């Protein structure tokens, strides 16, 4: 049986939790968010521990300080070159002293190493960071990530992490989380809501204070949405204390882009992530997003539909024109999606989707949680491609860095939707960008013709109402208005899209460090030495520099043995892979990859450790082998007769026609399923396991001949007959079996025991039987897969076998 690599959750119990909880508090003043993150650790064991905790910070956040309270002592970390910091950390813990090392990874996550935490000792780590926010179409979304989801791929090979840095997930982990944010200035006048947590909002003086209404946990991003904001240009200028005589600037432009001269039609290739991590709330949100997108399409628009996991499936070979029929087919496709495609091979899926009608100017709408290790691989592969990628990030803990970078590099845009959040507003904002005039080739004109020493790169595309932050350094502080300009052609006069008035220079070392962090991000491998020097000068942690703190202990308090390694596990993200939340110590769950129990003919299976929660609905497959029947029977007996057990080779199709029950799989499943549980609608057939193309063919039958309930009943009645099941199992073909069934029904009007009553429309039965007469054990006939209209096929003779 083919097995696909997938992100998996590993359960571990029997250990007390070392991370006692995390709190966050800060302020949003204008567009600058300043936060302090407090991580509380305690050693509950009788031995020294080396605690390793990998955690996320917001995309674009700049870490400004690391402070520690260790057993009541206040300590401050220093920024040290990476190699030296690592060696000094190892030397300190070898000497029995306590040491803290904080590392930053290329994907934006961090690893805290806390060496020689003594028995019963407490340690509080405080991380201070700043993040520049931007308003997008009067909408500001603040995200504080708290958890790293299990990612598809190898964290060492694909993610570039060291083994100790790779995060792990524990189903039993449960860490409390609390947050308070004070909104100041114009931000305090906004409408405030959180799609991720219940919040309490109170006004204290000129501030609007937001906090959690009840206990939170480190199992989802905290999302705070501010609505009703007006986009206004903002610019700050400050002297640079690390480079006397020089100045830094942050200008935030709010461009107005005139509407496109054309009718605003779009050509869009929809690509949806249907990997295992999208199960549960994420795939539900993806369905809602896709239905909203399809309903937004106009008659002049064209679109294609694709989904991916370990492989990619394209619903069409090109771009469909938007008609009532294609819109209906697209909605059915969206509503039938399941997170059943294994791993997340995003790069190959993007390449394959871009290749559809490659000479067409079309954008890509990518719906995904972005939970992959090979971030750099995907971004590098998509650079210099002609397509813009518009991303809808789904789930309680999507990879913001990957998704935002992928959108920005391609000239697209990014929106995020939390579980349970309405998606329509996000889709409308996205299509507003898609339909807008394409504006590229922008530039900044600083006041007085002053040229910056360095300026952050400008985005390849500009969208009306989406703010653009620009960082720069100057030999002298500029004064006046900076302008964002666009030229329609090389010889055309520049058109002003936005302006920002630079205020009087202020003293603000944090702004200088934020600008320096932006400079470090732009230095490539040829500039590692320059990036390292810059990070050391501005006391910034980077991939080339670490935070280091060493606390030398008195001889009596030194560790006399090497400390025990303890990796702090992540909580399972809420809704990840279909989970509703963390499991408590009284619960256990056995998680399997989709269709991934494999029979081992070399020895018996050991079921002694498997404990399935009540009401679990788990689908199995067992690879064919010499003793496969006893294994199938064992599974059915162990997990109850209501469970569905399939053999891979005969019952389930993974072929190019798509996932779904084979003819034999459907026939035998109907044999063991009570007729009261049989589906009565097209949607029910999809949930029952029938493939999308077969269901759509039946919908075509209904559209041209009969009501939905009659079509479903006739189809299931035919497929449930014993002679049909036997013919499929033997490989003899079903044409004669169908003829015998119809002949019996036309004379006796009876039905074998255990089946539903024969439908009254015998012409419909004959037409379906004729279309299915070429069905094989593991493949539906071409008449079905090619969507041939049933009116183009004869009706099977009702009384005699077809010669």
C-alpha positions in Angstrom: 0.0 0.0 0.0 1.3 3.5 -0.8 1.9 5.5 2.3 2.3 9.3 2.3 4.4 11.3 4.7 2.2 13.5 6.8 2.4 15.7 9.8 1.5 13.6 12.9 0.8 14.2 16.5 2.7 12.2 19.1 1.1 11.6 22.5 3.3 11.5 25.6 2.1 11.4 29.2 3.5 10.7 32.6 5.5 14.0 32.8 4.6 17.1 34.8 4.4 20.3 32.7 7.5 22.6 32.9 5.9 25.5 31.1 3.3 26.8 33.5 1.8 29.4 31.2 2.3 32.5 29.0 1.0 36.0 29.4 1.1 38.9 27.0 0.5 42.6 27.5 1.2 45.7 25.5 -0.1 48.8 23.6 -1.2 49.7 20.1 -0.2 53.4 19.7 -0.9 54.5 16.1 0.5 51.7 14.0 3.2 50.5 16.4 2.3 47.5 18.5 4.6 47.1 21.5 4.2 43.8 23.4 5.8 42.0 26.3 5.5 38.2 26.3 6.1 36.4 29.7 6.9 32.7 29.7 6.8 31.0 33.2 8.8 27.9 33.8 9.2 25.7 36.9 11.3 22.6 37.4 8.9 20.0 39.1 11.6 17.3 39.2 14.4 16.4 41.5 17.1 16.8 38.9 18.5 19.7 36.9 16.8 20.3 33.6 17.8 21.8 30.3 14.5 23.2 29.0 14.1 23.7 25.2 11.0 25.5 24.0 10.4 26.5 20.3 7.7 29.1 20.0 6.4 31.7 17.4 6.3 35.5 17.4 4.2 37.5 15.0 5.2 37.9 11.4 7.4 41.0 11.1 7.9 41.4 14.8 11.3 42.8 16.0 12.5 41.3 19.2 14.0 44.2 21.2 15.0 42.7 24.6 15.2 39.6 26.7 14.9 39.8 30.4 14.8 37.0 33.0 13.7 36.6 36.6 15.5 33.6 37.9 14.7 32.6 41.5 13.9 36.2 42.2 17.1 37.6 40.6 16.6 40.1 37.7 18.9 39.4 34.7 19.3 40.8 31.2 20.6 38.9 28.1 23.2 40.2 25.6 23.3 39.8 21.9 26.3 37.6 20.8 27.5 36.2 17.5 25.9 32.9 17.0 28.9 30.5 17.1 30.4 32.2 20.1 27.0 32.3 21.9 26.4 28.6 21.4 29.9 27.6 22.6 29.6 29.9 25.7 26.2 28.4 26.5 27.5 24.8 26.3 30.6 25.8 28.5 28.3 27.3 31.1 26.0 24.3 31.5 29.1 22.0 31.6 30.4 24.1 34.5 27.1 23.6 36.4 25.9 27.2 35.9 22.6 28.3 34.5 22.5 29.7 31.0 19.9 30.9 28.6 20.3 30.9 24.8 17.7 32.3 22.5 17.9 31.4 18.8 16.0 32.8 15.8 15.2 30.7 12.8 14.8 31.6 9.2 11.1 30.8 9.4 10.6 33.5 12.1 10.2 31.1 15.0 12.5 31.1 18.1 14.0 28.5 20.3 14.7 29.2 24.0 17.3 27.0 25.6 17.3 27.2 29.5 20.2 25.1 30.8 20.5 23.9 34.4 17.2 24.9 35.8 17.5 23.6 39.4 14.9 21.4 41.1 11.9 23.4 42.3 13.3 26.5 40.7 11.1 29.1 38.9 12.2 31.1 35.9 10.2 33.9 34.2 11.4 34.9 30.7 10.2 38.3 29.3 10.4 39.0 25.6 9.9 42.6 24.5 9.0 43.1 20.8 7.6 45.7 18.4 5.6 45.2 15.2 4.4 47.8 12.6 0.7 47.2 11.8 -1.0 48.2 8.5 -4.6 49.0 7.7 -6.1 47.2 4.8 -9.3 48.6 3.4 -10.3 50.2 6.7 -9.6 46.9 8.4 -6.7 46.1 10.8 -6.0 42.6 12.0 -3.6 42.0 15.0 -2.4 38.4 15.4 -0.5 37.1 18.4 0.5 33.5 17.5 0.8 31.0 20.5 1.4 27.6 19.0 3.3 25.9 16.2 1.2 23.4 14.3 2.7 20.0 13.2 4.2 20.7 9.8 4.4 18.5 6.8 8.0 17.5 6.0 11.2 16.9 7.8 12.1 19.8 10.2 15.8 19.1 9.8 16.0 18.4 6.1 13.3 20.7 4.8 13.0 23.3 7.6 16.8 23.7 8.3 16.4 23.2 12.1 18.7 21.3 14.4 17.1 18.2 16.0 16.7 19.9 19.4 15.0 22.9 17.8 12.3 20.9 16.0 9.0 21.4 17.9 6.9 18.4 19.1 3.2 18.2 19.8 1.6 16.5 22.8 -2.1 15.7 22.9 -2.1 16.0 26.7 -0.4 19.4 26.9 -2.5 22.2 28.3 -0.9 25.6 29.0 -2.8 28.7 30.1 -2.6 31.9 28.1 -3.7 35.5 29.0 -3.4 38.7 27.1 -4.2 42.4 27.6 -3.8 45.1 24.8 -4.4 48.8 25.3 -5.5 50.7 22.2 -4.5 54.4 22.0 -5.3 57.4 19.8 -7.4 56.7 16.7 -7.2 53.0 17.4 -9.3 53.4 20.5 -12.2 54.7 18.4 -12.4 51.5 16.2 -15.0 48.8 16.4 -13.2 45.9 18.1 -13.9 42.1 17.9 -12.0 38.8 18.2 -12.9 35.8 16.0 -10.6 33.6 18.0 -11.4 34.3 21.7 -14.1 35.8 23.9 -12.9 39.2 25.0 -13.8 41.9 27.5 -13.5 45.5 26.4 -13.4 48.5 28.9 -12.4 52.1 28.4 -9.9 53.4 30.9 -9.3 57.1 30.3 -8.2 57.6 26.7 -7.4 54.0 26.2 -9.6 51.1 25.1 -8.4 48.0 27.0 -9.0 44.5 25.6 -8.5 41.3 27.6 -9.7 37.7 27.6 -13.2 37.2 29.0 -12.2 33.7 30.3 -9.1 31.5 30.5 -7.3 31.0 27.3 -4.8 28.3 26.2 -1.8 28.1 23.9 -3.8 26.3 21.2 -4.6 29.1 18.7 -3.6 32.5 17.4 -5.1 35.4 19.3 -6.8 37.6 16.7 -8.0 41.1 17.3 -9.9 42.8 14.4 -10.3 46.6 14.3 -12.9 47.9 11.8 -14.0 51.3 10.7 -10.5 52.8 10.5 -9.6 55.5 8.0 -6.4 55.1 6.0 -4.2 58.1 6.6 -0.5 58.6 5.8 1.9 58.3 8.7 5.6 59.1 8.9 8.0 59.1 11.8 11.6 60.4 11.8 14.1 59.7 14.6 17.8 60.3 15.2 19.9 57.1 15.2 21.8 56.8 18.5 23.9 54.0 17.1 25.1 56.1 14.1 25.4 59.7 15.4 24.4 62.3 12.9 22.2 59.9 10.9 18.4 59.5 10.9 15.9 56.8 10.3 12.3 57.1 8.9 9.2 55.0 8.8 6.6 56.2 6.2 3.3 54.4 5.9 1.4 55.3 2.7 -2.3 54.8 2.0 -2.5 54.7 -1.8 -5.6 55.5 -3.8 -5.5 53.6 -7.1 -8.0 54.8 -9.8 -10.4 52.1 -10.9 -9.4 49.9 -13.9 -10.5 51.3 -17.3 -11.8 47.8 -18.3 -14.9 46.1 -16.9 -12.7 44.5 -14.3 -13.0 40.8 -15.4 -10.7 38.3 -13.8 -9.1 35.0 -14.8 -8.4 33.0 -11.6 -7.0 29.6 -10.9 -8.4 28.3 -7.6 -6.0 26.0 -5.6 -7.3 24.5 -2.3 -5.2 22.6 0.3 -7.0 19.3 1.1 -4.1 17.8 3.1 -4.7 16.0 6.4 -3.9 19.1 8.5 -6.9 20.9 7.0 -9.4 18.4 8.5 -12.2 19.7 10.7 -12.7 23.4 11.1 -10.1 24.4 8.5 -11.7 22.4 5.6 -15.1 23.8 6.7 -13.7 27.3 6.5 -12.1 26.5 3.1 -15.5 25.3 1.8 -17.2 28.5 2.9 -14.4 30.6 1.4 -14.6 28.8 -2.0 -18.4 29.1 -2.2 -18.1 32.8 -1.4 -15.5 33.2 -4.1 -17.4 31.3 -6.7 -20.6 33.4 -6.0 -18.5 36.5 -6.4 -17.6 35.6 -10.0 -19.2 37.6 -12.8 -20.3 36.4 -16.2 -17.2 37.8 -17.9 -14.8 36.0 -15.4 -13.0 32.7 -16.1 -11.8 30.2 -13.5 -10.3 26.8 -12.9 -10.6 24.6 -9.8 -7.8 22.4 -8.3 -7.0 20.8 -5.0 -3.9 19.3 -3.6 -2.3 17.2 -0.9 0.3 14.6 -1.7 -0.7 15.1 -5.3 -2.8 17.6 -7.2 -6.1 17.1 -8.9 -7.5 19.6 -11.5 -11.3 19.7 -12.0 -10.8 21.1 -15.5 -8.1 21.2 -18.1 -8.5 24.9 -18.7 -10.4 28.0 -17.5 -14.2 27.7 -17.4 -16.4 30.6 -18.5 -18.6 31.7 -15.6 -22.1 30.4 -16.3 -24.9 29.1 -14.2 -23.8 25.5 -14.9 -20.1 26.1 -14.1 -20.9 28.1 -11.0 -23.2 25.3 -9.8 -20.5 22.7 -10.6 -17.9 24.8 -8.8 -20.1 25.1 -5.7 -20.7 21.3 -5.6 -17.0 20.8 -6.0 -16.3 23.1 -3.1 -18.9 21.6 -0.8 -17.6 18.0 -1.5 -14.0 18.8 -0.5 -12.5 16.7 2.3 -9.1 16.9 3.9 -8.2 13.5 2.6 -5.3 14.0 0.3 -2.4 13.1 2.6 0.6 15.4 2.8 1.1 19.0 1.7 3.2 19.1 -1.5 2.6 22.8 -2.1 5.4 23.5 -4.5 4.4 20.8 -7.0 0.8 21.8 -6.7 1.6 25.5 -7.5 3.8 24.5 -10.5 1.0 22.3 -11.9 -1.6 25.0 -11.4 0.5 27.7 -13.0 1.0 25.3 -16.0 -2.8 25.2 -16.7 -3.2 27.4 -19.8 0.3 28.8 -19.2 0.0 31.5 -21.8 -3.0 33.1 -20.1 -2.6 36.0 -17.8 -4.4 34.6 -14.7 -4.0 34.9 -11.0 -3.9 32.1 -8.4 -6.3 32.0 -5.4 -4.6 29.7 -2.9 -6.6 28.5 0.2 -4.3 26.8 2.7 -3.0 26.7 6.3 0.5 26.8 5.0 1.7 24.2 7.4 4.8 22.9 5.7 8.5 22.8 6.6 9.9 23.6 3.2 9.1 27.3 3.3 12.2 28.5 1.5 11.8 25.9 -1.2 8.3 27.0 -2.1 9.2 30.7 -2.0 12.3 30.3 -4.2 10.3 28.2 -6.7 7.6 30.8 -7.1 10.0 33.8 -7.5 10.1 35.4 -11.0 6.8 33.6 -12.0 4.4 35.8 -13.9 1.4 34.9 -11.8 0.2 36.8 -8.8 -0.8 34.6 -5.8 -3.6 35.7 -3.6 -3.7 33.7 -0.4 -6.5 33.0 2.0 -4.9 31.6 5.2 -7.2 29.2 7.0 -7.1 27.7 10.5 -6.3 28.5 14.1 -2.5 28.6 13.6 -1.6 29.2 9.9 2.0 29.9 8.9 1.8 33.7 8.5 5.4 34.1 7.4 5.2 31.7 4.4 1.8 32.9 3.3 2.5 36.6 3.5 5.9 36.2 1.8 4.5 34.1 -1.0 1.8 36.7 -1.6 4.2 39.7 -1.4 6.9 38.1 -3.6 4.3 37.4 -6.4 2.6 40.8 -6.2 -0.5 39.4 -4.6 -2.2 39.8 -1.3 -3.1 37.8 1.8 -6.2 37.5 4.0 -6.7 35.3 7.0 -9.8 33.6 8.3 -10.0 32.1 11.8 -12.2 29.0 12.5 -15.8 30.1 12.8 -15.1 33.6 11.3 -17.3 34.8 8.5 -15.3 34.6 5.2 -17.5 36.8 3.0 -15.8 40.0 4.0 -12.3 38.6 3.4 -13.3 37.3 0.0 -14.9 40.6 -1.1 -11.7 42.4 -0.1 -9.6 39.9 -2.1 -11.8 40.3 -5.2 -11.7 44.0 -4.9 -7.9 43.7 -5.3 -8.2 41.2 -8.1 -10.5 43.5 -10.1 -8.5 46.6 -9.5 -6.1 48.2 -11.9 -2.7 46.6 -12.0 -0.2 49.1 -10.6 3.5 48.3 -10.5 6.7 50.2 -10.8 6.2 52.5 -7.9 8.7 54.8 -6.2 9.1 57.1 -3.2 10.0 60.8 -3.6 11.4 62.0 -0.3 11.0 65.7 0.6 13.6 68.2 -0.7 15.0 65.7 -3.1 16.8 64.0 -0.3 18.1 60.5 -1.2 18.1 57.8 1.4 21.3 55.8 2.2 19.1 52.7 2.3 15.4 52.1 1.6 13.3 49.0 2.0 12.2 47.4 -1.2 8.8 48.4 -2.5 6.1 45.8 -3.2 5.7 44.7 -6.9 2.0 45.6 -6.8 -0.1 48.2 -5.1 -3.8 47.9 -4.1 -6.1 50.8 -3.3 -6.7 51.0 0.5 -3.8 48.7 1.5 -1.2 50.6 3.5 2.5 50.3 2.5 5.2 50.7 5.1 8.6 52.0 3.9 11.7 52.1 6.0 14.8 54.3 5.2 18.0 55.7 6.7 19.4 59.2 5.9 22.5 61.2 6.4 20.3 64.1 7.5 16.7 64.0 8.7 14.3 64.8 5.9 11.4 67.3 6.5 8.2 67.7 4.6 5.9 65.3 2.7 7.1 62.1 1.2 5.2 61.0 -1.9 4.4 57.6 -3.4 4.6 57.9 -7.2 3.6 55.7 -10.1 4.4 56.0 -13.8 1.9 54.4 -16.3 4.7 54.3 -18.8 8.4 55.3 -19.1 7.7 58.6 -20.6 4.5 59.5 -18.7 4.4 62.0 -15.9 4.4 60.5 -12.4 1.1 60.1 -10.7 0.9 60.6 -7.0 -0.8 57.7 -5.2 -0.3 58.8 -1.6 1.7 61.1 0.6 2.9 61.1 4.2 4.0 64.1 6.2 7.2 63.5 8.1 7.0 64.8 11.6 9.7 66.7 13.5 12.6 64.2 14.4 12.1 62.5 17.7 14.4 60.5 20.0 13.3 56.9 19.7 15.9 54.1 19.8 13.2 51.5 19.2 12.4 52.9 15.8 16.1 52.9 14.8 16.3 49.2 15.8 13.1 48.4 13.9 14.6 50.0 10.8 17.9 48.1 11.3 16.0 44.8 11.5 14.4 45.6 8.1 17.9 46.2 6.7 19.2 42.8 8.1 16.3 41.0 6.4 17.3 42.4 3.0 20.9 41.2 3.2 21.5 38.0 1.3 24.1 35.3 1.9 26.8 37.6 0.4 26.1 40.0 3.2 26.2 37.7 6.2 29.2 39.6 7.7 27.4 42.9 7.3 24.2 41.5 8.7 26.0 40.1 11.7 27.8 43.4 12.4 24.5 45.3 12.0 22.7 42.9 14.4 25.5 43.2 17.1 25.5 47.0 16.8 21.7 47.4 17.3 21.4 44.5 19.8 19.1 42.4 17.6 18.8 38.7 17.5 18.9 37.3 14.0 19.8 34.0 12.2 23.5 35.1 12.8 23.2 36.4 16.4 21.7 35.0 19.6 20.6 36.3 22.9 22.9 34.8 25.7 22.7 35.0 29.4 24.9 33.2 31.9 24.2 33.1 35.6 27.3 31.9 37.5 26.2 29.9 40.6 28.1 29.5 43.8 29.8 26.2 44.2 27.1 24.7 46.5 24.4 25.5 43.9 26.2 24.2 40.8 24.8 21.2 39.0 27.0 18.2 39.7 25.7 16.2 36.7 24.7 17.0 33.2 21.1 18.2 33.1 18.2 16.2 31.7 16.9 17.4 28.4 13.2 18.4 28.5 11.5 19.6 25.2 8.4 21.7 25.9 5.8 20.2 23.7 3.2 22.3 21.7 -0.5 22.0 22.4 -2.4 20.5 19.5 -3.8 23.5 17.6 -7.6 23.9 18.0 -9.3 22.1 15.2 -6.0 20.8 13.7 -6.6 17.6 11.7 -10.2 17.5 12.9 -9.4 17.7 16.6 -11.7 19.9 18.6 -9.1 20.7 21.3 -6.5 19.2 23.6 -7.1 15.9 25.2 -7.1 15.7 28.9 -5.3 13.1 30.9 -8.5 11.0 31.2 -8.8 10.7 27.4 -6.7 8.8 24.8 -6.9 8.9 21.1 -5.4 6.7 18.5 -4.7 8.8 15.4 -4.2 7.1 12.0 -3.3 8.6 8.6 -6.2 8.5 6.2 -6.6 4.9 5.0 -3.3 4.0 6.7 -3.6 0.8 8.8 -1.4 -1.7 7.0 -1.7 -5.5 7.4 1.6 -7.2 8.2 1.5 -10.7 6.8 4.6 -11.6 8.8 2.9 -11.5 12.2 -0.2 -10.7 14.1 -1.3 -7.2 14.8 -1.0 -5.9 18.4 -4.3 -4.1 19.4 -3.6 -4.1 23.1 -2.7 -0.4 23.2 -5.5 1.0 21.0 -8.2 3.0 22.8 -10.7 4.7 20.6 -13.0 7.4 22.1 -16.7 6.7 22.2 -18.5 7.8 19.0 -15.2 7.9 16.9 -15.9 7.6 13.2 -12.7 6.1 11.7 -12.2 4.8 8.2 -9.7 2.0 7.7 -8.1 0.3 4.8 -6.1 -2.9 4.8 -3.7 -3.8 2.1 -4.5 -7.0 0.3 -2.5 -10.0 1.5 -2.8 -13.7 2.0 -4.7 -13.4 5.3 -6.5 -10.1 4.6 -10.0 -11.5 5.4 -9.2 -12.4 9.0 -7.7 -8.9 9.4 -10.8 -7.2 8.1 -12.9 -9.3 10.3 -10.7 -8.4 13.3 -11.0 -4.7 12.6 -14.8 -4.9 12.3 -15.1 -6.9 15.5 -12.7 -4.7 17.4 -14.1 -1.3 16.4 -17.8 -2.4 16.0 -19.9 -3.3 13.1 -20.8 0.3 12.4 -17.3 1.1 11.4 -16.4 1.0 7.7 -13.6 -1.3 6.8 -12.1 -1.2 3.3 -9.5 -3.2 1.4 -7.2 -0.8 -0.5 -7.0 -2.7 -3.8 -10.8 -3.3 -4.2 -12.8 -0.8 -2.2 -11.2 2.6 -2.7 -9.9 4.4 -5.7 -7.0 6.8 -5.7 -6.7 6.9 -9.5 -6.8 10.0 -11.8 -10.6 10.0 -11.7 -10.3 11.0 -8.0 -10.8 9.5 -4.6 -14.0 7.5 -3.8 -15.6 4.2 -3.5 -15.1 1.7 -6.4 -18.1 -0.2 -7.7 -17.3 -3.2 -5.6 -16.6 -1.0 -2.6 -20.0 0.6 -2.9 -21.8 -2.7 -3.5 -20.3 -4.4 -0.5 -20.7 -1.4 1.7 -24.4 -1.3 0.9 -24.6 -5.0 1.8 -23.4 -4.3 5.4 -25.1 -1.0 5.9 -28.7 -0.9 7.2 -31.1 0.6 4.6 -32.1 3.2 7.1 -28.6 4.6 7.0 -28.5 4.8 3.2 -28.1 8.3 1.8 -31.1 9.9 0.0 -29.4 12.9 -1.6 -26.4 13.7 -3.7 -24.7 15.4 -0.7 -25.4 12.2 1.3 -23.7 10.1 -1.4 -20.6 12.2 -1.1 -20.5 11.8 2.6 -21.0 8.1 2.1 -17.7 7.9 0.2 -18.8 8.1 -3.4 -16.4 10.0 -5.7 -17.2 13.5 -6.9 -17.4 12.6 -10.6 -19.8 9.7 -10.0 -22.1 12.0 -7.9 -21.9 14.8 -10.5 -22.9 12.3 -13.2 -26.0 11.3 -11.1 -26.8 15.0 -10.7 -26.7 15.3 -14.5 -29.1 12.3 -14.7 -31.5 14.1 -12.2 -31.2 17.4 -14.0 -32.4 15.8 -17.3 -34.9 13.1 -16.1 -36.0 12.7 -12.5 -36.0 14.2 -9.0 -33.0 13.8 -6.8 -34.4 11.3 -4.3 -35.6 9.0 -7.1 -32.2 9.1 -8.9 -30.4 8.2 -5.7 -32.8 5.5 -4.8 -32.6 3.9 -8.2 -28.8 4.0 -8.3 -28.4 2.5 -4.8 -31.1 -0.2 -5.4 -29.2 -1.4 -8.5 -25.8 -1.4 -6.8 -27.1 -3.2 -3.7 -28.3 -6.4 -5.4 -26.5 -9.6 -4.5 -25.9 -10.6 -8.1 -24.3 -7.3 -8.9 -21.9 -7.6 -5.9 -21.0 -11.2 -6.9 -20.4 -10.2 -10.6 -18.1 -7.3 -9.6 -16.1 -9.5 -7.1 -15.6 -12.2 -9.7 -14.6 -9.8 -12.4 -17.2 -11.3 -14.8 -18.8 -7.9 -15.6 -22.2 -6.6 -14.5 -24.1 -6.3 -17.7 -25.8 -9.6 -17.4 -26.4 -9.1 -13.6 -28.1 -5.7 -14.3 -30.3 -7.4 -17.0 -31.3 -10.1 -14.6 -32.2 -7.7 -11.8 -34.3 -5.6 -14.1 -36.1 -8.6 -15.5 -36.9 -9.8 -12.0 -38.1 -6.4 -11.0 -40.3 -6.0 -14.1 -42.1 -9.2 -13.5 -42.3 -9.5 -9.7 -41.9 -6.0 -8.5 -40.2 -7.5 -5.5 -37.0 -6.8 -3.7 -34.7 -9.2 -2.0 -34.7 -9.1 1.8 -32.5 -6.4 3.2 -32.9 -3.9 0.3 -35.0 -0.9 -0.1 -38.3 -1.2 -2.1 -37.7 -1.1 -5.9 -38.2 2.4 -7.3 -41.3 2.8 -9.5 -39.5 4.5 -12.4 -38.3 1.5 -14.4 -37.2 3.6 -17.3 -34.9 5.5 -15.0 -33.6 2.2 -13.6 -32.9 0.9 -17.1 -31.1 4.1 -18.2 -28.8 4.0 -15.2 -28.2 0.3 -15.6 -27.2 0.8 -19.3 -24.8 3.5 -18.4 -23.2 1.4 -15.7 -23.0 -1.9 -17.7 -19.2 -1.4 -18.3 -18.5 -1.0 -14.6 -15.5 -3.1 -13.3 -14.5 -4.2 -9.9 -12.3 -1.1 -9.3 -13.4 1.4 -11.9 -16.5 3.2 -13.0 -17.4 3.1 -16.7 -16.2 5.8 -19.1 -19.8 7.0 -19.6 -19.8 8.1 -16.0 -16.3 9.5 -15.7 -16.6 11.4 -19.0 -20.0 12.8 -17.9 -21.9 11.5 -21.0 -25.6 12.7 -20.8 -27.9 9.8 -19.9 -30.3 10.8 -22.8 -27.5 9.9 -25.2 -27.6 6.3 -24.0 -30.2 3.7 -24.8 -32.4 2.1 -22.0 -31.5 -1.4 -21.0 -34.1 -3.9 -22.0 -36.3 -4.7 -19.0 -37.1 -8.3 -19.6 -34.2 -9.9 -21.4 -30.5 -9.8 -21.2 -28.8 -7.4 -23.5 -27.2 -9.4 -26.3 
